[in-house]
Amino acid sequence: MKLLMATHYFDSHRGGIEIVAGRLAREFTSRGVAMTWLASDATPPPDATAGHGRCVAIPAWNIAERRLGFPLPLPGPRGLITIAREVRDSDAVILHDSLYPTNVAARLAAWWCRRPVVIIQHIGAVPYTNPVLRVLMATANAMITRPMLASAHQVAFISEITRRHFTTVRFASPPRLVFNGVDTQMYAPPGPGFDRASVRARLGLSTDQPVALFVGRFVEKKGLHLIERIARQRPGITFALAGWGPIDPSDWGLANVRVLSGLSGASLADAYRASDIFVLPSTGEGLPLVMQEALASGLPVVCGAETATADPEAARYVDGVTIDPADHDATAAAFAAEIDQHVDTLAVGITAAERHAFVRDRYSWSRAAGAYLDILNGLLNGLVHDVASTQSAAAIEEAPRP
């Protein structure tokens, strides 16, 4: 199978969708799939030896992210030509989400070239505080996302939240629910030789205060405005923020806030293990990969109430707090109170080993990749059957009558 997978960015961008795509690319390649990963050239593609298959960087403008924080790279004429050529040369196409212009172009090219399309939908609607942005998001979902999902040969959702958001779409076939996996060898609770104090010192974190960790892009959707308020309300807790984006937490002037830049893989795993609790006051999520990683690392998780319902089986391991978009201070106070409860009871309740075991048994990159390959093989076999049936019908029609 020659598989084309399209995302807006490569995993060097360090967003959740791109990291998921990178891991799936390695899984597909390890199973003998002729894999091509197509994304914008806003960030570098993986090294050729990294096991992602063939990577093609599309010339694109990334002005929307640089100036407004919206990850919407826009392909130019050369980029569109590249997308069309790569779709034509593939057997099937996987798209990660529907709103990105690069993926919309790939879907149109797949329609023209009659290639089967699987859309992995990660997010639903983002409830921006700005009413103009909320209207734009709703309009984009109505005019682009829903038609894209309806036109796909198969849709897979990565969480119950996202699936619920699109229940009124008339899908070509019943949608599937496929959870992302987690590397539970890399992301695991501290072992006997783990020196938490030295890791905290290396990361610039307090060694005598509880540490609350946030991992993600520094944008409104991820709840950075709430993190700031929570940190102000709880000066006795160190808030470690691992990520990057247009919001700079260093500008808050808070002595209990530390920005951790450039962490990934093993260094990020150490940050999870050195922390006491994971906090994610975000909105408009599916099932955040960072939340899965935090649980695998043994951390208690406090997140938005909606995010806590992404996987009902994980409910006992995650505590959700209602996010009131009209009252940030009250929401921050509710998060702070929930964090206090966990900090006060770190030695009792569900253990780190139990959280890790749940993630290990529930989420698997191997199972996720296998589910997608089953879908793709089914689509390709169905297309072969349709072609054979059409040819047989034509042969009967053209056969000489006795």
N, C-alpha and C positions, 0 to 999 in steps of 0.2 A: 504493500500500500504506500502510495506517495501522499503524505498528509501535509497540508498547509495549516499552520496555526497562526492566527493574527491577534495581536494586542496593540495597545496604544504606545507602550514603552517596553524596552527590555528590562530584565530584572536589576540592572545596574541603577535603575530609577528608584528602587527599593520600596515600591508600593506593594500592597498585598496582592492585587491581581497579577502583577508582573512576576512576583515571587512564585505564586501558584503556577503560572504558565511555565516558568523556568523549570520547576520541579516536574511538571507533567511532561515537558519536552524530554527531560532526561529519562523518565520512565518509558516513554514511547520509543525512544532511540534504543534503549537497552533491550527492548523486545523485538528489534529488527525492523521497526517502521522507518521508512525513508522520510525523515522529518525535516521540514523547513519552517523556521520561525520568522514571521514577518512583523516588524514593528518600526516605529519612527526612529530617525537618527538623532533624536533629542539627547539620548544618552547612549554610551557605547554598547555594542552587542557583546555577548559572552565570548570568551576566548575559544578558538576553534577546537581546543583540546578538552573543553569543559563537559562534553557529552550531550550538548543540546541539539545536535544535528547541524544542519546548514542554517545560518542566520543571515537574513537580508534586511538591511537598514534602509527604510524609505525616506527619501528627502522630504522634510516636512517643516512647517513653521510652528514654533512652540510659544508664540507670543501670549496666548491666553493663560498659560500657566505662569510665565515669567512676570506678567503684569497684574493678573487677577487671581492667580492661584487655582485656576480651573485646568485640569489635565486633559486638554483637548488639542493635541497636535493636528495641524491641518496639512494634508498632503498637497503638494503642488502638481503641475502637469507631469513632471518626470516621475513623481511618486505614484500618481494614478496609473501611469503606463506600467510601472513596476508591479503594482498590485494586480493589474489585469493579466500580465504575463505569468506571474506566479500562480494565480488561480487557474489559468488555462493549463498549466503544466502539472497540476495536482489531480489526485483522484477524489479527494474530499477535503472539506474545509471546516476547521473549528474556529469560532470567534469567541473571544472573552469579552462579554458585554456588548450592548447594542448601540449606545449613544455615540461612541467615538467615530469621528469622520473616516478614519482609516478602515474601520470595520464595516461601516456603511458602504464604502467603496468596494470592499471585498465581497460583501453580500450581493451587490449589483452585478459584479463581475461573475460571481458564481451562478447567478440566475441566467446571465447571458451564455455562459459556458456549460450550463446544465450540470453543475457539480453539487453533490449533496452537502448540506450545511447543518452543522450542529452549533447551537449557541449556548454557551455556558454563561448564565446570567447571575452576576454576583450581587448587584444592588438593586433596590427598588427606587424609591423617591427620597431625595435628601431634603428634609424640612428646614431650609435656610431661614434664619431670622429675618433676613431682608425680604419683604413681600414681593418685590420685583423678581428676585432670584427664584422664589417659590413658584411664581407664575411661569417663569421661563422653564423651570424644571418640569412642571406639570405639562406644559405645552410640548416640550421636547419628548416626554414620555408618550404623550398621546399621538404625536405626529411621526415619531421615529421608532421609539423602543417597541411599542405594541405592534405596529405593522411588521417590524423586523422579526419579532418573536412569532407572530402568526405565519410568517412566510417561511420560517425555518423548517427543515425536515424533522428536526428533533431539538427540543429545548431541555436543558438540564439546569436545575436551580441548586445553589450550594447551601441553601438554608430554608427553613420553613417561613421565615419572614419574607424573603424575596418571593417565594412561591405564592404566599397569600396575597401579595401586592398585585399579582397579575392573574388572579383567578378568573377574571372576565374575558381574558384573551381567548379567541377561538384558535386553538393550536391545531397544527396539521396532524399531530399524534399526541397522546397523553404525555405531559412533561414528566421528567424523571427528577428525583432528588438524589444528588451525589455530593456527599460531604468531602471537603478537602482533607488531605492527609496531614500528618505531622511527623517530623523526624524525631522519634522518641528516644533515639540514642543520643542525639545532640542535645535535645531539650529534655532534661531530666533533673530530678531533685539533687541537691548537693550530696556528693559521695563522701566517704570517710576522710579522704585527703583534701577536701575543699577548704581553703583558708578564706573564709568570708571577710575577715578584717583586712587582709592584704588586698583582696579584690576591690573592696570598697575604697580603700586608700588609693589604689591605682585609678579608680574611676572618679575620685574626688568626692566621694559620698561620706556622710557622717558614719562613724563607727559606734556611736552611742545613742543614736536616735533610730526609730523605725523608718524604713525606707519604702515609700510608695512609688511604684514604677509605672510609667506610661510609655507605650511604644507606638509610633505612628507618625503620619505627616502632621506638621504644625499648621493646621487649617481649621476653620470654624467647624466644619462637619465633625471633626474629631473631638470637639468640646474643649479646645484650649482656653476659651474664655471661662469655662467652669473650673478647669484646673487652677487657673490663676486665683479665682475666688476661694477655692478649697484651701489652697496653700496659704492664703492670707488668714483664713480662719483657723488653721492648724500649724502655727509656727514651730511646734515641737515635733513635727514630722518632716523628714526630708523627701522632697518630690524630685525623682530622677526622670527626666524627659528625654527619651531616646528617639531621635528622628531629625527632621528638617522641614522647612517650608517657609512661606512668606511671613508667618508670625514668629517673632523672636522672643522667647520667654526670658532671655537675658535682660530685656528692656523693662521687665516688671519691677526690677529693683528688690527682689525678695532673696534674703540670705538663705532660705531653706529650699531654694530651687536650683537644680543642677541640670545643665543641658549636656547630654551625651551624644557626641557626633561620630559618625562613621562606624557605628557598630553593626556587625552582621555576623551570621554564623556563630562560631565559637565565642567571639567576644560578646555578642548579644546574649548567648546562652549564659555566660558568666554574670551578666547584668541581672537576668532573671533570678539566678541562684543566689545572688547577693542581696536580693530585695526581700521584703516581708509580705507585700501585697501588691496586686496589679489593679490599676484603676483605668477605666476606659469610659468616660462620659460622652460617648459619641452618639450620633443619630444617623439614620439612613444606612445602617450597616446590613450585611448579610450575616454570615458567621465569621467574624474577624479571625484571620489566621493568627494574629498576635494573641488573641484570647486563648486559642487552642494551645499555642506555645507556652503561655503562662501556666495553664493548667498542667501541661506535661511537665513543667518545671516544678510543680508542686505548690504553686502560689494560690491563695484564695483570690477570687476575682470579684470586683465590684464594678458593675457596668450599668448602662441604661436599661430600663425595664423591658423595652422592646427587644434589645439585643440579647437579653437573658432568655428569650423564648426562641432563639434561632434554632436550637436543637432541644426538644423537650426532654430528651434523655440526660442532658447536661444540667437540668434545672437544679438538682440538689448540690451541684458544685459551684454554682454561680449565683450571686446576689444582685438582683436588679433594683434600680432606684428610678422612680418616675421623674422624667425630665420635663419641667414646665418651661416652655419657650418664652413665656411672658414674665417669669420671675426667676432670674438667674441666681440671685442671692439665696432664695429659699431652696432651689435645687442644689446649690453648692452645700448648704447646711445639711441637707438630707444625705448627700454623699459623705460629708465629713462625719456624720453620726454613724453611718454604716462602716466607714473605715475604722472609727474608734472601737466599734464592737469587735472587729477582727483583730485589731492590734492588741486589745485587752485579752483575747482568747486564743492567741497563736499556738499555745501548747495543748489545746483541747479541740474536740470536734474531729472533722474529717482530716486525715493525715495527708502529707505530701505524697506518700507512696500510693495512697488510694486514688488521688487525683491523677497521678501519672498512669496508674493501671487502667483507669477509665479511658483516658485518651489513647493509650496503646491499643486497647481492645476495640475502641469505637471508630477511630480515624486512621486510615491507611492510604498512603500514596499508591501502593500497589493495587489495592482494591479500586480506588478512584480511576486509575489509568485503565484497569481491566474493564470497568463499566463503560468508559468512553469508547474503548476499542470494540466492545461488544455492540454498542450502538452503531459505530461506523461500519463494522463488517455487515451488520444487518441491513443498513442502508445500501451499501454497495451490492450485496447479494440481491436485494430487492430490485435495484436498477438493472442488474444483469438479467434477472428474470423478466422484467418488463420489456427490455430490448429483445430478448429471445422470443417472447410472446408476440411482439409486434412483427418480428421477422417471419415467424411461422404463419401469422395471419396473412401477411403480404404474399408469402409463397403459395398459400392455399388460394388466395384471390387470383394469383397470376397463373396457376396451373391450368393446363388445357382441359376443357370440359370434354367428357366422353361423348 
